[in-house]
Amino acid sequence: MMDLGLLSQADLASQLQVSIRTLNRWHALRKGPPRIKVGGFIGYRRDALQKWLQANELQPVGRTIAGEQAMHLGLEVVASRAGFR
């Protein structure tokens, strides 16, 4: 049999550490990786999965003065609500 390079739902769910239900929900919301359905089999092409992963990769965000000030203010609000001020 020819290897089509497809991952089953169970294999992909295991690799991503999510449930098959989550993969189905992502598909319904159109936010998951593209999939192929043939009869009752649902598979994911490895190259399409790689592109989806790259498109969803997040880059770290540097710290900004505004962010530092907001964090400081947030901690002050939490402290005052907890009675530490």
C-alpha positions as CSV (number, residue, x, y, z in Angstrom):
1,M,0.0,0.0,0.0
2,M,1.2,3.5,-0.8
3,D,2.1,5.8,2.1
4,L,0.1,9.0,1.6
5,G,1.8,10.8,4.4
6,L,-1.4,11.2,6.4
7,L,-1.8,11.3,10.1
8,S,-4.9,9.9,11.7
9,Q,-7.0,12.0,14.1
10,A,-5.8,9.8,17.0
11,D,-2.2,10.3,16.0
12,L,-2.5,14.0,15.6
13,A,-4.5,14.4,18.8
14,S,-1.7,12.5,20.6
15,Q,1.1,14.6,19.1
16,L,-0.7,17.9,19.9
17,Q,-1.8,16.6,23.3
18,V,-5.5,17.5,22.6
19,S,-8.5,15.3,22.3
20,I,-10.1,14.2,19.0
21,R,-13.1,16.3,20.1
22,T,-10.9,19.4,20.2
23,L,-9.7,18.6,16.6
24,N,-13.3,18.3,15.5
25,R,-14.2,21.6,17.3
26,W,-11.3,23.4,15.7
27,H,-12.5,22.1,12.3
28,A,-16.0,23.4,12.9
29,L,-14.6,26.8,14.0
30,R,-12.2,26.7,10.9
31,K,-9.2,27.2,13.2
32,G,-7.6,23.8,13.0
33,P,-5.3,22.3,10.4
34,P,-6.8,21.3,7.1
35,R,-8.0,17.7,6.9
36,I,-9.0,15.1,4.4
37,K,-12.0,12.9,4.7
38,V,-12.3,9.7,2.7
39,G,-15.3,7.6,3.7
40,G,-15.1,7.4,7.5
41,F,-11.3,8.1,7.7
42,I,-10.2,11.6,8.6
43,G,-6.5,12.3,7.9
44,Y,-4.1,15.2,8.0
45,R,-1.4,15.8,5.4
46,R,2.0,16.2,7.1
47,D,3.0,19.2,4.9
48,A,-0.4,21.0,5.5
49,L,0.0,20.4,9.2
50,Q,3.5,21.9,9.1
51,K,2.2,25.0,7.3
52,W,-0.6,25.3,9.9
53,L,1.8,25.0,12.8
54,Q,4.1,27.7,11.2
55,A,1.1,30.0,10.6
56,N,0.1,29.7,14.3
57,E,3.6,30.2,15.7
58,L,3.8,33.1,18.2
59,Q,6.8,35.3,18.6
60,P,7.8,36.5,22.1
61,V,6.8,40.1,22.8
62,G,9.4,42.4,24.4
63,R,8.7,44.2,27.6
64,T,7.6,47.9,27.2
65,I,7.5,50.7,29.6
66,A,3.7,50.9,29.1
67,G,3.4,47.2,29.9
68,E,5.6,47.5,33.0
69,Q,3.4,50.4,34.2
70,A,0.2,48.5,33.5
71,M,1.6,45.4,35.3
72,H,2.6,47.6,38.3
73,L,-0.8,49.2,38.4
74,G,-2.5,45.8,38.1
75,L,-0.5,44.6,41.1
76,E,-1.5,47.7,43.1
77,V,-5.1,47.0,42.4
78,V,-4.8,43.4,43.4
79,A,-2.9,44.4,46.6
80,S,-5.5,47.0,47.5
81,R,-8.4,44.6,47.0
82,A,-6.7,42.0,49.1
83,G,-6.2,44.6,51.9
84,F,-2.4,44.9,51.6
85,R,-2.6,48.7,51.2
